Amino acid sequence: MFADDFNQQGVDALLARWRAQRKIFTPRFPTGANNRISDVVGVTVGHSTLSEGDIQTGVTAIVPPGGNLYTHPLPCGAAVLNGFAKPMGLTQVRELGELQTPILLGNTFSVGTLFNAMVRQSCVDFPQIGRGSATINPLVLECNDAFLNDIQAMAVDERHVLEALRSARPEFARGSVGAGRGMSCFGLKGGVGTASRYHQSLDAHLGVLVLANFGVLSELTLDGVRIGSEIESILPDLAPQVDAGSIIIIMACDRPLDSRQLTRIARRAGAGLGRLGSYWGHGSGDIAVAFSTRREGTLLQDDDLEPLLAMAADATEQAVLDAMLAADTVVGFQQHARLGLTAVLDYLVTRKG
């Protein structure tokens, strides 16, 4: 009973803050100027969104700086927290520690299309690919949006990939857009979210972008408060979600780091997911990729990585909340619906009076 009373006090305080400030999260570290992955200079993001009836899906592209990643790849590392996933290009990234292309995000059944589109565009840009020179390694990552999207329709085609790439900008939409259009998170609407952190003494930005599609509502924890059961009790008709949909986390940093160091930073995304109430369920593909925009320079000593490790967890947690708060309610395949977190919090506040 004491534990229930204690948690209820936390829920009441969280909702009171939401009512007064429209905020539910306090970063543990200073954010970048815009609190998004593009605070790492040169990183841009673009979307192509498909939203018509049963089709609720899309493509998101994360474009690193440098127009020639094929011959001048960036240092990159990756951590597979749970491997229930169908990525392409990840094996070579982990083996060689290099990123050769923009990173493409889509739904599970669009992976082949995204891969082919990136190969085709790369061959236009670099005609020597596979013709006397090495092939290229597109990095394509996915989550399963089949609850809100008719995934069997395979509606994404190569022109949507090109649209996402060509629309990439430092300022970009979040929530129910691009690859995030059909995603669910903790039984509510998921999608694309972002955050960034800045460490003054290291003069380092760490930016994060997530494709959030995971979590069980009963476990949802906002700013340390377990609020999921409160939402369940007030909105009992919400369609359940098991922790099986996946999350993709992309990190960018503007300090020179090698692949091993970047992998260590990427792995700390898991701490941020745990703070939200995820346990990386059996059927969830939870993958984090981190790259540096600096090919040259003096590497940080491992002891100096400590702030970046902590910021990776903090920014991941906020990026997921950003995705959920920015996401609009979506009705899609077979009239399935997911409510946006902002609408749910407003409803809870109204119920509390």
C-alpha positions in Angstrom: 0.0 0.0 0.0 2.8 2.4 0.9 4.5 1.7 -2.5 1.2 2.4 -4.3 0.7 5.7 -2.3 4.3 6.7 -3.1 3.9 6.1 -6.8 0.5 7.9 -6.8 2.2 11.0 -5.3 4.7 10.8 -8.2 2.0 10.6 -10.8 0.1 13.5 -9.3 3.3 15.6 -9.3 4.1 14.7 -12.9 0.6 15.7 -14.0 0.8 18.9 -12.1 4.0 19.8 -13.8 2.5 18.9 -17.2 -0.5 21.1 -16.4 1.7 24.1 -15.4 4.7 23.7 -17.7 3.9 21.2 -20.5 7.1 19.4 -19.5 7.7 15.9 -18.1 11.5 15.5 -18.4 14.5 17.2 -16.9 17.8 16.6 -18.7 20.7 15.5 -16.5 23.2 17.3 -18.8 23.1 20.5 -20.9 21.4 20.1 -24.2 22.7 21.3 -27.6 21.3 24.5 -29.0 18.3 22.9 -30.5 18.2 19.6 -28.6 18.3 17.4 -31.8 20.8 15.2 -33.6 21.6 18.0 -36.0 23.3 20.0 -33.3 26.2 17.9 -34.4 27.2 20.2 -37.3 26.6 18.7 -40.8 24.1 16.0 -39.7 20.7 16.3 -41.5 17.5 14.3 -41.4 14.8 13.9 -44.1 11.5 12.0 -44.3 9.0 10.6 -46.8 5.7 9.9 -45.2 2.9 7.7 -46.6 -0.5 8.3 -44.9 -3.6 7.1 -46.6 -6.1 4.7 -45.1 -4.4 1.4 -44.3 -1.0 2.7 -45.5 0.7 4.4 -42.6 4.5 4.1 -43.1 7.5 5.9 -44.6 11.2 6.4 -44.8 13.6 8.4 -42.7 17.2 9.2 -43.8 20.0 10.4 -41.5 22.6 12.0 -43.6 26.1 12.6 -42.1 28.3 15.4 -43.3 30.7 14.9 -46.2 29.5 14.2 -49.8 31.8 11.3 -50.4 31.3 8.7 -47.7 32.2 6.0 -50.2 35.9 6.9 -50.4 36.0 8.8 -47.1 33.9 6.8 -44.6 33.2 7.9 -41.1 34.2 6.0 -37.9 31.1 4.0 -36.7 30.2 1.5 -34.1 27.1 -0.5 -33.3 25.6 -2.3 -30.4 22.9 -5.0 -30.7 21.0 -4.9 -27.4 18.5 -7.6 -28.7 18.8 -9.1 -32.1 15.2 -9.8 -33.1 15.8 -7.6 -36.2 16.3 -7.6 -40.0 19.0 -5.0 -40.7 21.2 -4.8 -43.8 24.8 -3.6 -43.7 25.2 -3.9 -40.0 27.6 -6.9 -40.2 30.2 -4.9 -42.2 29.8 -1.8 -40.0 30.6 -3.9 -37.0 33.5 -5.6 -38.8 35.2 -2.6 -40.4 34.0 0.2 -38.1 33.1 2.4 -41.0 29.9 4.2 -42.2 29.8 4.4 -46.1 26.3 5.8 -46.7 23.5 7.8 -45.1 21.5 5.6 -42.6 18.0 4.6 -43.8 15.1 3.7 -41.5 11.9 2.0 -42.6 9.5 -0.8 -41.9 10.5 -4.5 -41.8 9.2 -5.3 -45.3 10.8 -2.2 -46.9 14.4 -3.1 -46.1 15.2 -4.6 -49.5 13.7 -1.6 -51.3 15.7 0.9 -49.1 18.9 -1.1 -49.8 18.4 -1.2 -53.5 17.6 2.5 -53.7 20.8 3.4 -51.8 22.9 1.1 -54.0 21.3 2.6 -57.2 21.8 6.2 -56.1 25.4 5.4 -55.0 26.2 3.9 -58.4 25.0 7.1 -60.0 27.2 9.2 -57.7 30.2 6.8 -57.9 30.1 4.9 -61.3 33.2 2.9 -60.3 31.3 0.9 -57.6 31.5 -2.8 -58.5 33.2 -2.0 -61.8 36.8 -2.2 -60.8 36.2 -0.8 -57.4 34.7 -2.2 -54.2 31.0 -2.5 -53.7 29.2 -0.3 -51.2 27.6 -1.1 -47.8 24.3 0.7 -47.3 23.1 0.7 -43.7 19.4 0.0 -43.5 17.5 -0.5 -40.1 13.9 -1.3 -39.5 11.0 -1.7 -37.0 7.7 -3.5 -37.5 4.8 -1.1 -38.1 2.3 -3.8 -38.9 -0.3 -2.8 -36.2 -1.0 0.6 -37.9 0.3 -0.1 -41.4 -0.7 -2.8 -43.9 2.9 -4.0 -44.1 2.0 -6.6 -46.7 1.1 -3.9 -49.2 4.8 -3.0 -49.4 3.9 0.5 -50.2 7.4 2.0 -49.9 9.2 2.3 -53.2 12.6 3.7 -54.3 11.3 7.2 -55.0 10.3 7.5 -51.3 13.9 6.8 -50.4 15.2 9.5 -52.7 12.6 11.9 -51.3 13.8 11.3 -47.8 17.4 11.8 -48.8 16.8 15.0 -50.8 14.6 16.5 -48.1 17.3 16.1 -45.4 17.7 19.3 -43.4 19.1 20.4 -40.0 15.5 21.2 -39.0 13.1 18.3 -39.4 9.7 17.0 -38.2 9.4 14.5 -35.4 6.7 12.1 -34.2 4.3 10.4 -36.7 6.4 11.2 -39.7 8.7 9.2 -42.1 9.6 5.8 -40.9 7.8 6.7 -37.6 4.4 7.1 -39.2 3.1 3.6 -38.2 5.2 3.0 -35.1 3.8 2.3 -31.6 5.5 2.8 -28.3 4.4 1.5 -24.9 0.9 0.9 -26.3 0.7 4.6 -27.4 1.9 6.3 -30.6 5.6 6.1 -31.2 7.7 7.5 -34.0 10.8 9.6 -34.6 12.3 11.6 -31.8 15.6 13.4 -31.1 17.7 15.0 -28.4 21.3 16.2 -27.9 23.8 16.9 -25.2 26.8 19.2 -25.0 29.9 18.8 -22.7 31.8 22.0 -22.4 35.2 20.7 -21.2 35.3 18.2 -24.0 33.7 20.6 -26.4 31.6 17.7 -27.6 28.1 17.4 -28.9 26.3 14.1 -28.8 23.1 13.9 -30.8 20.5 11.1 -30.8 17.7 10.1 -33.1 15.3 7.2 -32.4 12.7 5.2 -34.2 10.6 4.2 -31.2 8.4 1.1 -31.5 8.7 -0.8 -28.3 7.5 -1.2 -24.7 4.7 -2.5 -22.6 2.3 0.2 -21.3 2.2 -1.1 -17.7 5.9 -0.5 -17.5 6.0 3.1 -19.0 8.1 5.3 -16.7 8.2 9.1 -17.3 10.9 11.0 -15.5 11.2 8.3 -12.9 7.4 7.9 -12.3 5.7 4.7 -13.2 2.6 6.1 -14.9 1.7 3.2 -17.3 -0.6 1.5 -14.9 -2.5 4.8 -14.3 -3.0 5.2 -18.1 -4.2 1.6 -18.3 -6.7 2.0 -15.5 -8.2 5.2 -17.1 -8.0 4.0 -20.7 -8.7 0.3 -20.4 -9.6 -0.2 -24.1 -6.2 0.6 -25.4 -4.9 -2.2 -27.6 -2.1 -4.0 -25.7 1.5 -3.9 -27.0 4.2 -6.4 -26.0 7.8 -5.3 -25.8 8.4 -6.7 -29.3 8.3 -4.0 -31.9 11.9 -2.7 -31.8 13.8 0.5 -31.4 16.6 2.0 -33.5 18.9 4.5 -31.9 21.3 6.6 -34.1 24.0 8.7 -32.4 26.3 11.3 -33.8 29.3 12.9 -32.1 31.7 15.7 -33.2 34.8 14.4 -31.4 37.3 12.1 -32.9 36.4 8.6 -31.7 37.3 5.1 -33.0 34.8 2.3 -33.7 35.4 0.6 -30.4 34.7 3.8 -28.5 31.7 4.5 -30.5 30.4 1.0 -29.8 30.8 1.6 -26.1 28.8 4.8 -26.4 26.1 3.2 -28.5 25.7 0.4 -25.9 24.7 3.0 -23.2 21.5 3.6 -25.1 20.2 0.6 -23.2 20.4 2.4 -19.9 18.1 5.1 -21.3 15.6 2.5 -22.5 15.7 0.9 -19.0 14.8 4.2 -17.4 11.7 4.3 -19.6 10.6 0.8 -18.5 11.9 -1.3 -21.3 13.5 -4.7 -20.7 14.4 -5.4 -24.4 11.6 -8.0 -24.8 12.0 -11.3 -26.6 10.6 -10.1 -29.9 12.2 -6.6 -29.9 15.1 -5.6 -32.2 17.0 -3.0 -30.2 19.9 -1.7 -32.1 22.1 1.4 -31.5 24.5 2.9 -34.0 27.0 5.7 -33.3 29.2 7.5 -35.7 31.7 10.4 -35.4 31.8 13.2 -37.9 35.6 13.5 -37.4 37.9 11.2 -39.4 41.0 12.7 -38.0 42.3 14.1 -34.7 43.5 12.9 -31.4 41.3 10.3 -29.9 39.9 10.7 -26.4 41.4 8.6 -23.7 38.9 5.9 -22.5 38.7 7.5 -19.1 37.5 10.7 -20.8 34.6 8.9 -22.4 32.7 8.9 -19.1 30.6 12.0 -19.8 29.7 10.7 -23.3 28.5 7.4 -21.9 26.3 9.2 -19.4 25.0 11.6 -22.0 24.1 8.7 -24.4 21.7 7.2 -21.8 20.2 10.6 -21.0 19.7 11.7 -24.5 18.2 8.4 -25.6 15.6 8.6 -22.8 14.6 12.1 -23.9 14.6 11.2 -27.6 12.0 8.5 -27.0 9.9 10.9 -24.9 10.3 13.4 -27.7 9.0 10.9 -30.2 5.9 10.1 -28.1 5.1 13.7 -27.2 5.5 14.9 -30.8 3.4 12.0 -32.3 -0.1 12.6 -33.4 -2.8 10.0 -32.8 -2.9 7.7 -35.9 -5.7 5.5 -37.2 -4.6 3.0 -39.8 -4.7 -0.6 -40.8 -8.1 -2.2 -40.0 -9.0 0.9 -38.0 -6.3 0.2 -35.5 -5.4 3.3 -33.5 -2.6 4.6 -31.2 -3.1 7.7 -29.1 -0.4 10.3 -28.9 1.1 10.8 -25.4 0.4 14.5 -25.4 -3.3 13.8 -25.8 -3.2 11.1 -23.1 -1.5 13.4 -20.6 -4.0 16.2 -21.3 -6.8 13.7 -20.7 -5.3 12.5 -17.4 -5.0 16.2 -16.3 -8.6 16.8 -17.2 -9.7 13.7 -15.2 -7.7 14.9 -12.2 -9.5 18.2 -12.4 
